């Protein structure tokens, strides 16, 4: 950023003080760079993971051009979504994807072949809102209900893709 430096001796500013100075981040350090999910992911909606290039002092790097790789795991390999990775040219790299399978995922991310500071990164894809036609009802202990006899029911709330809701 841009700064002003005031230099004084015995309280008197030296000639031409204050001085305008600027600073910039050092070179990108993959081991200090991070991956995050900026908003909560929901099944069936476009989701994003963001890699932020940082220098060795953890300052954000404001330029792109690094070789970034993000790989997902967490559900059946054949059902993992494909990622579209975009260099935002400002030190941020965005991986976008869409999946209809809710659950726990892990993103392994590297920059220039080196794992990021918080990689692997765990995140969840949450179910869509409740979709009543996909909900299940199960009765335990009895196939036939009788008046006056308690019966336990379990209702499994599901979204439009069949994902069970969790609380």
C-alpha positions as CSV (number, residue, x, y, z in Angstrom):
1,X,0.0,0.0,0.0
2,X,0.9,3.7,0.0
3,X,2.3,5.2,3.2
4,X,3.8,8.4,4.4
5,X,6.9,8.4,6.6
6,X,7.5,11.3,9.0
7,X,11.1,11.8,10.1
8,X,11.9,14.3,12.8
9,X,14.8,15.2,15.1
10,X,14.0,16.6,18.5
11,X,10.4,17.2,17.2
12,X,11.4,19.1,14.1
13,X,10.7,17.5,10.8
14,X,13.7,16.9,8.5
15,X,13.6,18.5,5.1
16,X,11.0,17.2,2.7
17,X,9.3,15.1,5.5
18,X,6.9,13.4,5.2
19,X,8.1,11.0,2.5
20,X,5.7,9.0,0.3
21,X,6.6,5.3,0.2
22,X,4.8,2.3,-1.1
23,X,5.1,-1.4,-0.4
24,X,4.1,-4.5,-2.3
25,X,3.9,-8.2,-1.3
26,X,7.0,-10.4,-1.7
27,X,6.9,-13.3,-4.2
28,X,4.2,-15.8,-3.8
29,X,4.8,-18.5,-1.2
30,X,2.6,-21.6,-1.9
31,X,3.1,-22.9,1.7
32,X,1.6,-19.6,3.0
33,X,-1.2,-19.5,0.4
34,X,-4.7,-20.6,1.4
35,X,-7.9,-22.2,0.1
36,X,-11.4,-21.3,1.3
37,X,-15.0,-21.6,0.5
38,X,-16.4,-18.0,0.6
39,X,-20.1,-19.0,0.8
40,X,-21.9,-22.1,2.0
41,X,-22.3,-24.7,-0.8
42,X,-25.7,-26.2,-1.6
43,X,-26.4,-29.3,-3.7
44,X,-27.5,-28.4,-7.2
45,X,-26.1,-24.9,-7.1
46,X,-22.9,-23.5,-8.5
47,X,-20.2,-23.6,-5.7
48,X,-16.8,-21.9,-5.5
49,X,-13.5,-22.6,-3.8
50,X,-11.0,-19.8,-3.8
51,X,-7.2,-20.0,-3.6
52,X,-5.5,-16.9,-2.3
53,X,-1.8,-16.4,-3.2
54,X,0.1,-15.1,-0.2
55,X,3.8,-14.2,0.4
56,X,6.0,-15.6,3.2
57,X,4.6,-12.9,5.5
58,X,1.0,-14.0,4.8
59,X,0.3,-10.8,2.8
60,X,-2.1,-11.2,-0.1
61,X,-0.3,-11.4,-3.5
62,X,-2.1,-9.1,-6.0
63,X,-1.0,-10.8,-9.2
64,X,-1.8,-14.1,-10.9
65,X,0.1,-16.4,-13.2
66,X,0.8,-19.3,-10.7
67,X,0.2,-22.9,-11.5
68,X,-2.8,-23.9,-9.3
69,X,-4.3,-27.3,-9.0
70,X,-7.4,-28.3,-6.9
71,X,-8.6,-31.9,-6.6
72,X,-11.8,-33.1,-4.8
73,X,-12.4,-36.2,-2.8
74,X,-15.2,-37.4,-0.5
75,X,-17.8,-39.2,-2.5
76,X,-17.7,-41.9,-5.0
77,X,-14.9,-41.1,-7.5
78,X,-17.2,-41.5,-10.5
79,X,-19.6,-38.9,-9.0
80,X,-17.1,-36.2,-8.2
81,X,-17.9,-32.9,-10.0
82,X,-15.4,-31.5,-12.5
83,X,-13.8,-28.2,-11.5
84,X,-13.3,-25.1,-13.7
85,X,-10.3,-23.2,-12.4
86,X,-9.9,-19.5,-13.3
87,X,-7.0,-17.2,-12.6
88,X,-8.6,-14.0,-11.5
89,X,-5.3,-12.2,-12.3
90,X,-5.3,-10.6,-8.8
91,X,-3.7,-13.4,-6.7
92,X,-7.0,-15.2,-6.4
93,X,-7.8,-18.4,-8.3
94,X,-11.5,-19.6,-8.4
95,X,-12.5,-23.2,-8.8
96,X,-16.2,-23.5,-9.7
97,X,-18.3,-26.7,-9.7
98,X,-21.8,-28.1,-9.3
99,X,-22.8,-31.3,-7.7
100,X,-26.2,-32.7,-6.6
101,X,-24.6,-34.9,-4.0
102,X,-24.6,-33.5,-0.5
103,X,-21.9,-34.6,2.0
104,X,-18.4,-34.0,3.3
105,X,-15.7,-33.2,0.7
106,X,-12.0,-32.5,0.8
107,X,-10.1,-30.2,-1.6
108,X,-6.4,-30.9,-2.0
109,X,-4.8,-27.7,-3.5
110,X,-1.3,-27.0,-4.7
111,X,0.4,-23.9,-6.2
112,X,3.5,-24.5,-8.3
113,X,3.4,-28.1,-7.1
114,X,3.5,-27.2,-3.4
115,X,0.6,-27.9,-1.0
116,X,-1.2,-24.8,0.3
117,X,-1.0,-23.9,4.0
118,X,-4.5,-25.3,4.8
119,X,-4.6,-28.1,2.3
120,X,-6.3,-30.5,2.5
121,X,-9.4,-28.3,3.1
122,X,-12.6,-30.0,4.4
123,X,-16.0,-28.6,3.5
124,X,-19.6,-29.6,3.2
125,X,-22.1,-29.5,0.4
126,X,-25.4,-29.0,2.1
127,X,-28.7,-30.5,0.9
128,X,-31.2,-28.3,-1.0
129,X,-34.4,-27.2,0.8
130,X,-36.8,-29.9,1.9
131,X,-38.7,-31.6,-1.0
132,X,-41.7,-33.5,0.5
133,X,-42.2,-36.0,-2.3
134,X,-38.7,-37.5,-1.6
135,X,-39.2,-37.8,2.2
136,X,-39.3,-41.3,3.8
137,X,-41.5,-42.6,6.7
138,X,-40.6,-45.8,8.5
139,X,-42.5,-47.4,11.4
140,X,-40.5,-49.5,13.8
141,X,-41.8,-52.7,15.5
142,X,-45.1,-53.0,13.8
143,X,-46.4,-53.4,10.3
144,X,-50.0,-52.6,11.4
145,X,-50.9,-49.8,13.8
146,X,-53.5,-50.5,16.4
147,X,-55.5,-47.9,18.5
148,X,-53.9,-47.4,21.9
149,X,-50.6,-49.0,21.1
150,X,-47.6,-46.7,20.7
151,X,-45.6,-46.9,17.5
152,X,-42.4,-45.1,16.7
153,X,-42.0,-43.5,13.3
154,X,-38.9,-42.1,11.7
155,X,-39.2,-39.4,9.0
156,X,-36.2,-38.9,6.8
157,X,-36.3,-35.4,5.3
158,X,-34.8,-35.3,1.8
159,X,-34.1,-32.7,-0.9
160,X,-35.1,-32.9,-4.5
161,X,-31.9,-34.9,-5.3
162,X,-32.6,-37.5,-2.6
163,X,-30.0,-36.1,-0.1
164,X,-31.0,-36.7,3.5
165,X,-31.1,-33.5,5.6
166,X,-28.9,-33.4,8.6
167,X,-29.1,-31.1,11.6
